[in-house]
């Protein structure tokens, strides 16, 4: 492995010599072990190496950036020179900045060194478990990896963060087949730093495989009606991502198009909803330790008991808008379980859908959404009637957050998020 601290020191010296009084730079080295499975058979095992140096410098309040994947002296000198030239040709903006000095820290997270033999055995075990438990599943592609990452971040204010982290990931793409009948593709995955349990028991892999098999026999949804939708943890993550992007992200705050722009410390969701960004949560694997602006990452609540407490802002947009920068920018979303068992949640639904996946365009500025409910199930009179053929749903993200019916006690942790099932009312469901 390369001495990346030496690369960081050289970069810092070159930046100083070039007159960059405000700059930050990150040196990263990665080692990836990867198994690929195609058509149910191992097709590839490889080890990949990657390295990178990214630099951002400010000169006369002008921003410049550069990147290289070479660590020789000439490449580093060229990257620094390109960065300075980029800054000199930029447009001055007094809001450009980096974090003040932070306490120097070294982070060691996850499984830095892989257990390749056990990793292979768990992958082979997963293939066997899928064949036995879900014979109608055709595994289109399975990619399992271990990533070993060593990173050094520094800035000219004196901050230095060093991270050693490693984790295993499982990414599946599959469909179900029976005779001439097939389902659409569905993807599922987990991120873990432990190999103490079979992969199929992690995250929602088992349920996603079962639900996809159930899609082989679908029933139509009749008519158009206002109903309740139950979002699975994975589909909930997608809806929350859209809501945060539409109402709380850099671009919409900078452009002043967010409908939450004047809602800080005001109610924007049902009082039972608390949405936290928690890279430090033990259920989040190798969570973010520092932000791109050089702040030490801290957990925080985006929405607490329905009240907006923060926007997800970079330092630049925070300086532009007058709001505080986000304490982390990880998107490690955590919503704790509620007081309703999932089975009771279903029993209390007169008519609605369980949404496994939503396929639609980017919601409108006001949060209006419309699209197809995929991998979804019809619920009537408290019972799951069966998988549905493609059915449209439409509504508004802001209204959705204020139309909560229940939060399940059960949560799913896939290594990147911790989310429950959540039921929402007043969604338009359109069938045949």
QUISULRA-V372453 format. One record per residue. N is the residue number from 0. RES is the residue in three letters. SS is DSSP state (H for helix, E for strand, L for the rest). PHI is phi in whole degrees, -180 to 180 (999 if undefined). D_LAST is the distance of its C-alpha to the last C-alpha in Angstrom with 1 decimal. Layout:
n:res:ss:phi:d_last
N:RES:SS:PHI:D_LAST
N:RES:SS:PHI:D_LAST
//
This chain:
n:res:ss:phi:d_last
0:UNK:L:999:60.2
1:UNK:L:-75:61.3
2:UNK:L:-78:63.1
3:UNK:H:-74:60.4
4:UNK:H:-68:62.5
5:UNK:H:-66:65.1
6:UNK:H:-62:62.4
7:UNK:H:-64:61.4
8:UNK:H:-63:65.1
9:UNK:H:-65:65.7
10:UNK:H:-61:62.7
11:UNK:H:-62:63.9
12:UNK:H:-66:67.4
13:UNK:H:-64:66.3
14:UNK:H:-65:64.1
15:UNK:H:-63:67.0
16:UNK:H:-63:69.4
17:UNK:L:-85:67.0
18:UNK:L:91:67.1
19:UNK:L:-83:63.6
20:UNK:L:-86:64.4
21:UNK:E:-137:60.8
22:UNK:E:-159:58.6
23:UNK:E:-144:56.5
24:UNK:E:-152:56.0
25:UNK:E:-130:54.2
26:UNK:E:-113:55.4
27:UNK:E:-133:53.1
28:UNK:E:-130:53.7
29:UNK:E:-126:51.0
30:UNK:E:-131:51.2
31:UNK:E:-118:48.0
32:UNK:E:-104:47.9
33:UNK:E:-135:44.8
34:UNK:E:-107:43.5
35:UNK:E:-118:40.7
36:UNK:E:-124:38.9
37:UNK:E:-125:37.0
38:UNK:L:62:35.5
39:UNK:L:85:37.0
40:UNK:E:-127:40.5
41:UNK:E:-62:42.7
42:UNK:E:-117:43.0
43:UNK:E:-163:44.9
44:UNK:E:-134:47.2
45:UNK:E:-149:48.7
46:UNK:E:-119:50.4
47:UNK:E:-116:49.8
48:UNK:E:-122:52.0
49:UNK:E:-141:51.2
50:UNK:E:-145:53.2
51:UNK:E:-157:52.7
52:UNK:E:-130:54.6
53:UNK:E:-116:52.8
54:UNK:E:-131:54.9
55:UNK:E:-129:54.3
56:UNK:E:-132:57.4
57:UNK:E:-124:58.1
58:UNK:E:-135:61.1
59:UNK:L:55:62.1
60:UNK:L:63:58.6
61:UNK:E:-109:56.9
62:UNK:E:-101:54.5
63:UNK:E:-134:54.7
64:UNK:E:-138:53.0
65:UNK:E:-156:53.7
66:UNK:E:-148:52.7
67:UNK:E:-148:54.4
68:UNK:L:-111:53.9
69:UNK:L:-116:57.6
70:UNK:L:-110:60.2
71:UNK:L:-76:63.4
72:UNK:H:-58:65.6
73:UNK:H:-64:65.0
74:UNK:H:-67:61.2
75:UNK:H:-67:61.5
76:UNK:H:-61:63.9
77:UNK:H:-67:61.7
78:UNK:H:-64:58.6
79:UNK:H:-64:60.7
80:UNK:H:-62:62.1
81:UNK:H:-63:58.7
82:UNK:H:-64:57.5
83:UNK:H:-65:60.4
84:UNK:H:-62:60.1
85:UNK:H:-62:56.4
86:UNK:H:-67:57.5
87:UNK:H:-64:60.3
88:UNK:L:-94:58.0
89:UNK:L:-84:55.3
90:UNK:L:-107:54.9
91:UNK:L:-66:56.7
92:UNK:L:-151:54.7
93:UNK:L:-68:56.4
94:UNK:L:-85:53.3
95:UNK:L:-67:53.5
96:UNK:L:-167:54.9
97:UNK:L:-127:55.0
98:UNK:L:-66:55.3
99:UNK:L:-65:58.8
100:UNK:L:-56:60.6
101:UNK:L:-113:58.9
102:UNK:L:-64:60.7
103:UNK:L:-63:61.0
104:UNK:E:-143:58.9
105:UNK:E:-117:58.2
106:UNK:E:-112:54.9
107:UNK:E:-127:54.4
108:UNK:E:-128:50.9
109:UNK:E:74:49.1
110:UNK:L:-104:50.4
111:UNK:L:-66:52.5
112:UNK:L:-102:53.9
113:UNK:L:-80:51.5
114:UNK:L:-98:52.1
115:UNK:H:-65:51.1
116:UNK:H:-63:51.9
117:UNK:H:-68:49.8
118:UNK:H:-59:47.1
119:UNK:H:-64:47.0
120:UNK:H:-62:47.1
121:UNK:H:-66:44.1
122:UNK:H:-67:42.1
123:UNK:H:-63:43.1
124:UNK:H:-62:42.3
125:UNK:H:-62:38.8
126:UNK:H:-60:38.2
127:UNK:H:-66:39.5
128:UNK:H:-61:37.5
129:UNK:H:-65:34.2
130:UNK:H:-62:35.2
131:UNK:H:-74:36.3
132:UNK:H:-85:33.5
133:UNK:L:-135:30.5
134:UNK:L:-65:31.4
135:UNK:L:-89:27.9
136:UNK:E:-83:28.2
137:UNK:E:-106:29.5
138:UNK:E:-81:31.4
139:UNK:E:-67:30.9
140:UNK:E:-159:33.5
141:UNK:E:-129:35.5
142:UNK:E:-122:37.9
143:UNK:E:-121:40.3
144:UNK:E:-138:43.0
145:UNK:E:-121:45.9
146:UNK:E:-113:46.8
147:UNK:E:-110:50.3
148:UNK:E:-129:50.8
149:UNK:E:-122:54.0
150:UNK:E:-132:53.9
151:UNK:E:-124:56.5
152:UNK:E:-113:55.7
153:UNK:E:-141:58.5
154:UNK:E:-137:59.0
155:UNK:L:-75:62.1
156:UNK:L:-85:62.2
157:UNK:L:104:63.2
158:UNK:L:-76:60.0
159:UNK:E:-142:59.5
160:UNK:E:-118:56.7
161:UNK:E:-126:56.8
162:UNK:E:-126:53.9
163:UNK:E:-116:54.0
164:UNK:E:-144:50.5
165:UNK:E:-155:48.8
166:UNK:E:-159:45.6
167:UNK:E:-101:43.5
168:UNK:E:-129:39.9
169:UNK:E:-125:37.3
170:UNK:E:-126:34.4
171:UNK:E:-117:31.9
172:UNK:E:-130:29.2
173:UNK:E:-148:27.5
174:UNK:E:-146:24.6
175:UNK:E:-110:24.2
176:UNK:E:-137:24.8
177:UNK:E:-151:24.9
178:UNK:L:63:25.8
179:UNK:L:-91:23.6
180:UNK:E:-93:20.8
181:UNK:E:-135:21.1
182:UNK:L:-103:19.5
183:UNK:L:-74:19.7
184:UNK:L:-68:23.0
185:UNK:E:-139:23.8
186:UNK:E:-115:27.0
187:UNK:E:-151:29.2
188:UNK:E:-168:32.8
189:UNK:E:-143:35.7
190:UNK:E:-134:39.0
191:UNK:E:-145:42.0
192:UNK:L:-113:45.8
193:UNK:L:-132:46.4
194:UNK:L:-122:46.3
195:UNK:L:-87:47.1
196:UNK:L:-133:43.7
197:UNK:L:-58:41.5
198:UNK:H:-58:38.9
199:UNK:H:-65:36.0
200:UNK:H:-86:36.9
201:UNK:L:-93:36.6
202:UNK:L:54:33.9
203:UNK:L:-118:30.4
204:UNK:H:-57:31.1
205:UNK:H:-60:30.9
206:UNK:H:-67:27.6
207:UNK:H:-64:26.0
208:UNK:H:-65:27.0
209:UNK:H:-63:25.8
210:UNK:H:-64:22.4
211:UNK:H:-68:22.1
212:UNK:H:-60:23.1
213:UNK:H:-67:20.5
214:UNK:L:-73:17.8
215:UNK:L:-66:18.9
216:UNK:L:-123:16.8
217:UNK:E:-111:13.3
218:UNK:E:-122:10.8
219:UNK:L:-81:7.0
220:UNK:L:-100:6.1
221:UNK:L:-94:5.0
222:UNK:L:76:5.5
223:UNK:E:-126:7.9
224:UNK:E:-156:11.2
225:UNK:E:-85:14.5
226:UNK:E:-141:15.3
227:UNK:E:-99:17.9
228:UNK:E:-113:17.8
229:UNK:E:-106:20.6
230:UNK:E:-92:21.9
231:UNK:L:-66:23.9
232:UNK:H:-53:27.3
233:UNK:H:-67:26.5
234:UNK:H:-72:23.3
235:UNK:H:-61:25.4
236:UNK:H:-58:28.0
237:UNK:H:-66:25.8
238:UNK:H:-66:24.7
239:UNK:H:-65:28.3
240:UNK:H:-60:29.5
241:UNK:H:-66:27.4
242:UNK:H:-64:28.6
243:UNK:H:-66:32.2
244:UNK:H:-62:32.0
245:UNK:H:-74:30.7
246:UNK:H:-118:33.0
247:UNK:L:-137:36.0
248:UNK:E:-94:36.9
249:UNK:H:-49:39.8
250:UNK:H:-63:38.2
251:UNK:H:-75:36.5
252:UNK:H:-76:39.7
253:UNK:H:-64:41.9
254:UNK:L:-86:39.8
255:UNK:L:59:39.4
256:UNK:L:-102:35.7
257:UNK:L:-72:34.9
258:UNK:L:-76:33.7
259:UNK:L:-98:35.9
260:UNK:L:-55:39.0
261:UNK:L:-110:40.7
262:UNK:L:-107:39.3
263:UNK:L:-58:41.8
264:UNK:L:65:42.9
265:UNK:L:-122:40.2
266:UNK:E:-72:37.2
267:UNK:L:-126:34.0
268:UNK:L:-152:32.1
269:UNK:L:-55:32.1
270:UNK:L:-66:35.6
271:UNK:L:-84:34.6
272:UNK:L:-97:33.6
273:UNK:L:-124:36.4
274:UNK:E:-111:35.7
275:UNK:E:-113:38.7
276:UNK:E:-107:39.8
277:UNK:L:-131:42.1
278:UNK:L:-65:43.5
279:UNK:L:-87:46.4
280:UNK:L:-65:44.3
281:UNK:L:-62:45.5
282:UNK:L:-83:41.9
283:UNK:L:-94:41.5
284:UNK:L:-90:43.2
285:UNK:L:51:45.7
286:UNK:L:-67:44.4
287:UNK:L:-59:45.6
288:UNK:L:-105:49.3
289:UNK:E:-151:49.9
290:UNK:L:-89:48.0
291:UNK:L:-64:48.2
292:UNK:L:-90:50.6
293:UNK:L:97:53.0
294:UNK:L:-89:52.3
295:UNK:E:-68:52.4
296:UNK:L:-67:48.8
297:UNK:L:-131:48.4
298:UNK:L:-70:45.5
299:UNK:E:-158:44.0
300:UNK:E:-98:41.3
301:UNK:E:-75:38.9
302:UNK:E:-129:37.5
303:UNK:E:-120:39.6
304:UNK:L:50:38.3
305:UNK:L:87:35.9
306:UNK:E:-99:38.7
307:UNK:E:-69:38.8
308:UNK:L:-114:41.9
309:UNK:L:-162:41.8
310:UNK:L:-105:40.2
311:UNK:E:-96:39.9
312:UNK:L:-114:42.7
313:UNK:L:-75:45.2
314:UNK:H:-63:48.8
315:UNK:H:-62:48.7
316:UNK:H:-70:45.8
317:UNK:H:-61:47.3
318:UNK:H:-64:50.6
319:UNK:H:-69:48.8
320:UNK:H:-96:46.8
321:UNK:L:91:49.2
322:UNK:L:-86:46.9
323:UNK:L:-79:48.0
324:UNK:L:-68:46.9
325:UNK:L:-66:44.6
326:UNK:L:-73:46.7
327:UNK:L:-156:44.8
328:UNK:L:-125:42.1
329:UNK:L:-87:40.8
330:UNK:L:63:37.3
331:UNK:L:-84:38.2
332:UNK:E:-79:35.8
333:UNK:E:-129:36.6
334:UNK:L:-126:34.9
335:UNK:L:-72:36.5
336:UNK:L:-64:34.9
337:UNK:L:-98:34.3
338:UNK:L:-114:35.1
339:UNK:E:-121:32.0
340:UNK:L:-65:31.5
341:UNK:H:-57:28.2
342:UNK:H:-63:27.7
343:UNK:H:-70:28.5
344:UNK:H:-58:26.0
345:UNK:H:-68:23.2
346:UNK:H:-60:24.7
347:UNK:L:-90:24.6
348:UNK:L:-96:20.9
349:UNK:L:-74:19.1
350:UNK:E:-157:15.6
351:UNK:E:-180:14.8
352:UNK:E:-133:14.8
353:UNK:E:-97:17.8
354:UNK:E:-100:17.7
355:UNK:L:-87:19.9
356:UNK:E:-156:19.5
357:UNK:E:-116:18.2
358:UNK:E:-119:18.0
359:UNK:E:-161:18.5
360:UNK:L:-76:21.3
361:UNK:L:-63:24.3
362:UNK:L:-58:23.6
363:UNK:L:-67:25.3
364:UNK:L:-55:28.8
365:UNK:L:-84:27.8
366:UNK:L:99:25.4
367:UNK:E:-65:22.0
368:UNK:E:-132:19.6
369:UNK:E:-157:16.1
370:UNK:E:-179:14.8
371:UNK:E:-102:12.9
372:UNK:E:-85:13.6
373:UNK:E:-111:15.2
374:UNK:L:48:17.3
375:UNK:L:-124:15.5
376:UNK:E:-134:15.2
377:UNK:E:-83:13.5
378:UNK:E:-119:16.2
379:UNK:E:-137:16.5
380:UNK:L:50:19.8
381:UNK:L:78:21.7
382:UNK:E:-128:20.7
383:UNK:E:-81:18.9
384:UNK:E:-84:16.5
385:UNK:E:149:15.9
386:UNK:E:-69:14.8
387:UNK:E:-106:11.2
388:UNK:L:-71:9.8
389:UNK:L:-51:9.7
390:UNK:E:-130:8.2
391:UNK:E:-85:9.6
392:UNK:E:-132:12.4
393:UNK:E:-150:15.0
394:UNK:E:178:18.3
395:UNK:E:-136:22.0
396:UNK:H:-62:24.4
397:UNK:H:-66:27.2
398:UNK:H:-66:25.3
399:UNK:H:-59:23.9
400:UNK:H:-65:27.5
401:UNK:L:-102:28.3
402:UNK:L:-123:25.5
403:UNK:E:-68:26.6
404:UNK:E:-100:26.0
405:UNK:E:-164:28.1
406:UNK:E:-121:29.7
407:UNK:E:-72:30.3
408:UNK:E:-67:33.8
409:UNK:E:-74:33.0
410:UNK:E:-128:33.2
411:UNK:E:-118:32.9
412:UNK:E:-117:35.7
413:UNK:L:-105:35.3
414:UNK:L:97:38.6
415:UNK:L:-115:37.0
416:UNK:L:-146:35.3
417:UNK:E:-131:35.2
418:UNK:E:-141:32.0
419:UNK:E:-95:30.4
420:UNK:E:-87:26.9
421:UNK:E:-133:25.9
422:UNK:E:-106:23.4
423:UNK:E:-130:22.3
424:UNK:E:-101:20.8
425:UNK:E:64:19.1
426:UNK:E:-107:16.5
427:UNK:E:-82:13.3
428:UNK:E:-113:10.2
429:UNK:E:-123:6.9
430:UNK:L:-106:3.8
431:UNK:L:-73:0.0
//
